[in-house]
Amino acid sequence: FLASPPSRWERLAGGAPEAGSGLKPAGPLYVHSGRAVKNLPPPSPHPWNVVFLVLESVGTRYLLGEPGGGPVPMPFLNRLAREGWFLKNHHTTSNVSTKAVFSIYSGLYDFFNRQTLGVRADTFIPSLYNFLGPRYDSFLVSPSSSGWYFPLPFLKNGGLREIYTYENLPFRIREELSTLGRYIARDEIQTVDFFLQRISRAREPFLGMYVSFVAHFPYFDYGPEYRIVENDGKLIHRYTNNLYLLDRMVQRIFEHLKKQGLLERTVLVIAGDHGQAFGQHQADNYLHYRYSYRENLEAPVIFHQPALFPPRTISVPTNHTDILPTLLDALRVPYDPALLAGESLFQRTLLRKYIFFYGHEESISSLSTEGIKVQVSLKKNRCWAFDLKADPGENHPLDCAPYQGQVEALRDFVRRHDASLGQYSLDNREGRNFLGRRHPQLFPQRAGSG
């Protein structure tokens, strides 16, 4: 296969997949020497249900409540973070939702350019749904439009059929016209009601996925019952109130699982898709996609199930590609680690040197385990760095010269990655192994099923 003429993915990306490397960065440029040793939880006598909540635009700093910034808007999520695994230094893989959600459910980075593989009609990449297989009663619910910021073809082509979004939910429409455009979604509270009803009639084991909208701009006002700060029209206050509403919705889901007698057999995974900005660093740094500062990239992740995830705060840098291998290990679902970009957090020590990011403003970045963040503007061909341990606020950009090894790793990874990902999708579609690799016992995808 590698001796054949370059594929269209190789020609587009300017390189070919490296034999034997899979999709995880390998070699001394990317990883420390050593062996991945895991401390796995004991096997369960029953299969686990999974409730997976993706919280749109929820940034870690806002969940925790910034010092001196008023009341904590998400007290229930803070409780869950103390009771389970809390990824405190977690990051999105991109500051746009389509790429971020793709990474959450695939364990892979999307393209490091403005194209998004997850929304392409010819995408064939395994998702969490495929790993769990047909014995799981699987469904996805979101008040948002499926065509807006969700990588729907990625999930549909893998076989997921029960999908409820703005287009087929009959609930109240929330709508607002702003200078940035028209924003529309179904009522969040009614959509959560529907999600709870679907859980009630689910056949165990089940995979229930919910993708929220309410913390997304323009931060619809749901009235006095869901306000924790004054509704004075300021964006940050509208956002804070909607975090409070979302926290209440997560609590309702948790309590419903408990009331139904499901909680002790359910793994709860909660992930923000990306951060959110309110004018930090740059006057136009609002929303999330214009820059790649920490406020744009930081997103919380919580794993909650006492039998699998006893209280633990993880402070090493992690990102969305780590969620899937960690969850699969907890569920004792086999996979080929080389075909996932992230590392399981059940490993005693993470071996990688860097995690990577793509910024919609056309930047690429990496963060080292030592806290050095390098960024390259693809438009301006300019590089700068931050030492996040010495300068956590990213107020003092540094020259990249002392970090040439990290810059080389970033550029090399991006150059190779897109070709590999595209070829992996093509091989899945045509029923071939990728560089001789495949996930064991993977629920097969069918070409053309989307």
N, C-alpha and C positions, 0 to 999 in steps of 0.2 A: 504493500500500500504506500509506504513512504517513498518508494522508488518511482511511483507514478508521477505524471505531471502535476504541478501545484494545483490545488483545488481553488475554487473561486474565493473561499474564505482566506486562503493563504495569500492570494493575489491582492485581496482587499486590505489585509492587515500587514502585509509586507514581511511575512515570515511563516514558517511551518511549525506545527507542534513538535516538541522535542521528544524523541523516542524514549519510552519508558517513564516519562515524567508525569503522566496523567495531567490533572488540572491543578493540583496543589504545587505551589512553588517549591522546587527541590534544589539541592546543591548548596555548597558553602556560601554562595552569594546571598542566599535567602534564609538558611536555617543553621542553627547551632548543631554541633555534633551530639549524638546521643540517641537513645531509643525511647519511643513513646510507650511509657508504662502507665497503665490505668488502674485506678482504684474504683471498680464498679460497685454499685449497690447490689444487694442480694437479689436473685431472680424472684419474680412474683408468681404465685400459683394461679393468678388470673391475668388476663390482658388488661392493660390500662386504657381507660378512656382519655382523650386529649381534648381540652378546650383551649384554643389558641386565639388570643386577642391581640390584634395589631392596632395600636393606638396612634392614629394619624396626628402628626405634628406635635407629639408630646416630647418635650426635651427634658433631660434629667434634672437640670438646674431648677426648672419650674416645678417638677414633681416634688423635689425635696424642699422647695421654698428657699429663695435666696436670703442670706443673712440680712436682717433688718428690712426685709421686703414685705412684711405683713404676714397674714395667716397662711399656713400651709394648705394649698388648695386640694391636695390629694391624700388625706390622712389614712384612708383605707389601703391605698397602694403602699404607703409607707409601712403600714403594719405587715402587709404581705412580704415586703422586702426584708423586714426583720425576721420573719418566720421561715423564709426559704432562701434560695440562692439569689443574691442581688448583684448584678453586673454593674458596678458603680462607675467603671471607667470604660463604658461601652460606646461604640460608635456605629453609625450607619455606614454603608458602603458607598452611598451617594446621597447628595442633598436633594434628590428628586424621588418621588414615591415609587414610580414604576420600577426603577432600578433597585430601590431599597427593598420593596416587597418581594421582588424576584429573588434577591439574596436571602431573605428571611426563610422562604419556603424551599429554596433549592440548595442552600449551602455554597453557592457560587457567586462570583462577581459577574455583573452584566458587562456589556461592552464599555471600554474606557473612551467612548466618544458619544456624540449626541444620539446616535442610533440606540434603540433599546430592543434587545433580542426578545424580551418577555412579551412584547406586544405584536410580534410578527406572526403572521398566519402559519408560517412554516417552522415554528419553534417546536422542538421536541427535546425537552430537558426534564428529567425526573424531579418530582416535587415530593413533599412530605406525604401527600395523598398516595403516590405510587409506592413508597416504601411501606406504608401500612397495608395497602392492598385491599382487595374486595371484601374481606371479612369485616372491615370497618364500615359502619354507616356514616358516610362523610357528607358534609354540607358546609356551605359558605354563605354568610349573610353580611350585607353592608348597605347602609342608607345611601351610599354614594353611587354615582353613575359608573357603570362598568367600563365605559369608553373613555373615561376622563384620565384617571391616574392609576388604573389597576392593570397589571399584566395578565389579563384574562386568557388570551390564547395559550399562554404557558401552562395554565391549569387545565383548560378545556381540552387541549391536545393530549394531555396525559390521561384523560378519561373522566375527570370530575364533571358531573352533570348537574348536581343539585346546587344551583347558584341563585341566590336571591339578592337583587340590587335595586337601585332606583327604578330601573326599567320595568320590573315585574312585581314590585311591592306596592300595595294599594293605599299607603298611608299618606298622612298630611304632607304637603310639600312645603319645605322651608326654602325661601328664595330671597336674594338680595342683589341689587345692581350696584356695583362700585366702580371707581375709576379704573380698576384692574379687570373688570369684566363682570359677567353674570354668574353668580354662584347659586347652585341649586342642589338640594338633597332631600331625602325623606326624613321625617321626624325621627330623631335619635331614640327618644323614649319609646315610641311605638315600635321601632325596629328591634330594640332590645326585648320588648314584650314578645315579639314574634320569635326571636332567637330562643327565649326561654321556653316557649311553647314547643319549638322544634326539639329542644333537648328533652322535654318531657316525653315525647313519643319516639325518641331515638332507640334504636336497637343496640345493645352493648356487644362489643366495644364500639364506640363512636368517636369520630373526629369532627368537632364543631369549631369552625373558624368564623371569627367576627372581625370585620375591619371597620373601625369607627370613622365618623366624619366631624363631629361637633367641635373638635379643637382646631379644625382647619379654618383659615381665613374665609369669610369675614366674621366668624365667631357669632353665629346667630344667638339672639337673646331669647332665653327660655323662661323669663319671668323671675319674680322675686324669690320663689322657692329654690332656685338654683343659682343664687348670687351669694358670694362670700365677700365681695368688695363692692364698693359703690359703682353703680352703672352710670358712669360719667361720660361715656362715649370713647374713652381712651382705649386703644387697641389692646394694650397689655392687660387692662382690667376686664375687657370683654373675654379675652383669652383665659385669664385666671378663673373667671366665673364658669367658663365651659370646661376647664379642667376639673372643677369641683363637680359639675354635672356628670362628667365622664367617670369620676371616682365613684359617685353614687351608683352609676350603672354597673361598674365592675363589682361593687359590693352586692348589688341585686343578683348578678350572675352567680357569685360565690354562695350567697345564701340560698339561692334556688337549688344549686347542686347539693347543698347540705340538707335542705328540706326533702329533696327527692331521694335521699340516701345514696347519692352518687359520689359525694366528695371524697370518700376514703378510697375510691377506685378511679380517681380522675387526676391527671396531671394538668395543672394550669400553667400555661406559658403566656406571659404578657410582654409585649415588645413595642416600644415606640418606633415608628418607621424612620424618622429623622428628627433633628432639632427644630428650633424656631428662633427667629431673631427679631429684635425690637429696637433697631438703630444702634446696636453695639458696633464699635470699630469704624463703621462707615455710615454716613447719613442715610444712604439708601439700602442698608442691610436690614430689610424687613422680609418677613416670611422665611424662606429657607434656601432658595435656589440661586441667590446672587453671589454668594461668597462661600468659602469653606473654612470659616473660623470654627472654634469649638462649639459656639452656640448653634451653629448650623448643623453640626455633625453628631453631637452627643445625643444619645437616645437610651432610655433605660430598658433593661431586660430583667424579668423576674421569673424564676422557675419555682413553682409551689406544689409540693406534695411531700409531706413529712417523711414518708417511707423511703423516698429517693433523694430528697434535697434538704437535709437538715440545715439549720441556719448557718449561712456563710456569706460574707461579703467578698467579692472578687474584685481586686483593685488593679490587676494587670490589664493592659490594653486589650480589648476584645472588639469584635465587630460581628455583623449579622451572619457572616459565613460560619461562625462558631455555633450558632443556635441549633441547626439541624444535626450535626454529628453528636452534640451533647444530648439532645433529646433522643436520638436513635440509640445511643448507648444506654440511657436510662430505661428505655423500653426493651432493651436486648434485641434490637433489630439489626441484622448484619448489614455491612456496607463496605465498600472499598475506600479507605481513607484517601487514596490518591485521586479519586474522582470527586472529592469535595475540597473546596479551597480552605476551609477553616479547620480548626482543631477542636477535639472534644475537651471540655473543661473537666472531665474526669481524669485527664492526664495529670500525673504528678507535677510535671513541668512542661510548659509549652515550649516547643523547639524552634518556632519561627523567630525571625528577627524583626519582621515588619508586618503591619496591616496596611491596606491600601484603600484609597478613596478616589472617586471621580466626581468632579464638581461641574454642575451644569453651566457655570460661567466659563467652562473649558479650561479646567485645571486638573492636574493629577497630583496626588499627595500620598505620602507614606508616613507612618508613625512607628518609631522603633520601640522596642521594649524598654529602652533607657529614657524614653520621653522626648526624643528628638523628632520633630515634625518637619519634613521638607515638602515644599510645594513648587510645582512648575506650571507656569501659565503657558498653555499650548498656543494661545493667540499672540502673546508677546514674547514667547521663548525666553522667559525670565524665571530665575529660581531664587527662592528665599527660604529661610528656616526659622523655627522657633525651638527654644529649649523649654519645654513645658514644665519641667521641674523647677527651673529657676524663674520662669516667666509664664505662669499658668494663665494669665490674662492675655497672652499674645500681644503684648504692647511693644516688644522690641525685636523686630525682624533682624535676622542674622544673615551673613553671607553664607552661601552653600559650600564654599571652598573646603572647609574642614570636614564636610560630610559627603565627599565624592563617592565613597563606597555605597552609601545609601541612595544617592542620586542615580548611580549606575544601576543599582538593583531595581529602582522604580522604573526607569526608562526601559530596562531590559524586560521586566515583567509585563509592562503595558504592551511592548512591541510583540511579545509572544502570545499574550493572553487571548486577544480577540480572535486570532486564527484558531487557537485551540478550542475555544468555546464554540465557535461556529462549526468547526469540524465535528465536535462532540454532538452537537444538535443534529447535524446531517447524518452521522453514523447511527444515532438513535432512530432517526426517521427511517433509515434504510435497513435497520435490523443488524448492524455490524457492531462488533466490539470496537472500543476506542483505544488504539495503540495496544491492542491485546488485552484490554481491561474491561471489566463489567462489574456492576454491583451484583452480589449473589442474591438469589431469590427475589429479584425485583419484579414487582407486578408489571407485566409488559405493556408498553404503549403500542398503539396501532397507528401506523402511518395513515394520515388522512382522516383520523377520527374526529378532528376538530372541525 
